[in-house]
Amino acid sequence: MIRSWLDESFPKMPLEEKIRLSEAMDISLIEQSKEESIKHILELNSVVRMSLIEMQFIKKELFNALVAMDELMGSNEINMRIAAMTPAVIMIIAIRRAFR
């Protein structure tokens, strides 16, 4: 979506630059254009499109955060299981030493 917007808004921009910006999900040009377009009511259509691109970017960032949270919860679950087993292991060792 960023790439198609760059193709339409900046036709003279080098192709390599467009590819770099779209792969990096760099929305700085979109934000600048949106700020300028909001000043003119006649450019409302482009403002809506730029807002949709920004929402897509935010959605991607939220999914990345969710993946990171899932990984953190998974590692935290392992730690909690180890912590839950620790008292039982200590009791077994203490009982074993007491009956020797």
C-alpha positions as CSV (number, residue, x, y, z in Angstrom):
1,M,0.0,0.0,0.0
2,I,2.9,2.4,0.8
3,R,4.6,1.5,-2.5
4,S,1.5,2.3,-4.6
5,W,1.0,5.6,-2.8
6,L,4.7,6.4,-3.4
7,D,4.2,5.5,-7.1
8,E,1.3,7.9,-7.4
9,S,2.5,10.7,-5.2
10,F,6.2,10.7,-6.1
11,P,6.5,9.5,-9.7
12,K,10.0,10.9,-10.1
13,M,11.4,9.3,-7.0
14,P,14.0,6.6,-7.9
15,L,12.6,3.0,-7.8
16,E,15.3,1.9,-5.3
17,E,14.2,4.6,-2.9
18,K,10.6,3.6,-3.2
19,I,11.4,0.0,-2.5
20,R,13.6,1.0,0.5
21,L,10.9,3.2,2.0
22,S,8.1,0.6,1.5
23,E,10.1,-2.3,2.9
24,A,11.1,-0.3,5.9
25,M,7.4,0.8,6.4
26,D,8.6,4.4,6.6
27,I,5.5,6.5,6.8
28,S,7.2,9.9,7.4
29,L,6.4,11.1,3.9
30,I,2.8,10.1,4.4
31,E,2.6,12.0,7.6
32,Q,4.1,15.1,6.1
33,S,1.7,14.9,3.1
34,K,-1.2,14.3,5.4
35,E,-0.4,17.4,7.5
36,E,-0.3,19.5,4.3
37,S,-3.5,18.0,2.8
38,I,-5.5,18.5,6.0
39,K,-5.1,22.3,5.5
40,H,-7.1,22.0,2.2
41,I,-10.6,20.6,2.3
42,L,-10.4,19.7,-1.4
43,E,-7.8,17.1,-0.7
44,L,-10.0,15.1,1.7
45,N,-9.8,12.0,-0.5
46,S,-6.0,11.8,-0.2
47,V,-6.2,12.4,3.6
48,V,-8.5,9.4,4.0
49,R,-6.2,7.2,1.9
50,M,-3.1,8.3,4.0
51,S,-5.1,7.6,7.2
52,L,-5.8,4.1,6.0
53,I,-2.1,3.6,5.3
54,E,-1.2,4.8,8.8
55,M,-3.8,2.5,10.3
56,Q,-2.2,-0.4,8.4
57,F,1.2,0.6,9.8
58,I,-0.2,0.7,13.3
59,K,-1.9,-2.7,12.8
60,K,1.4,-4.2,11.8
61,E,3.2,-2.7,14.8
62,L,0.4,-4.0,17.1
63,F,0.8,-7.5,15.7
64,N,4.6,-7.3,16.3
65,A,3.9,-6.3,19.9
66,L,1.5,-9.2,20.3
67,V,4.0,-11.7,19.0
68,A,6.6,-10.3,21.5
69,M,4.1,-10.6,24.3
70,D,3.3,-14.2,23.4
71,E,7.0,-15.1,23.4
72,L,7.4,-13.4,26.8
73,M,4.4,-15.2,28.2
74,G,5.8,-18.5,27.0
75,S,9.1,-17.9,28.7
76,N,7.4,-16.7,31.8
77,E,5.3,-19.9,31.9
78,I,8.5,-22.0,32.0
79,N,9.8,-19.9,34.8
80,M,6.6,-20.3,36.8
81,R,6.7,-24.1,36.3
82,I,10.2,-24.2,37.6
83,A,9.3,-22.0,40.5
84,A,6.3,-24.2,41.4
85,M,8.5,-27.3,41.4
86,T,11.2,-25.8,43.6
87,P,9.5,-26.3,47.0
88,A,8.7,-29.9,46.1
89,V,12.3,-30.7,45.2
90,I,13.5,-29.0,48.4
91,M,11.1,-31.1,50.5
92,I,12.1,-34.3,48.8
93,I,15.8,-33.6,49.5
94,A,15.1,-32.6,53.1
95,I,13.0,-35.8,53.7
96,R,15.6,-38.0,52.1
97,R,18.4,-36.5,54.3
98,A,16.2,-36.8,57.4
99,F,15.6,-40.5,56.9
100,R,19.3,-41.4,56.3
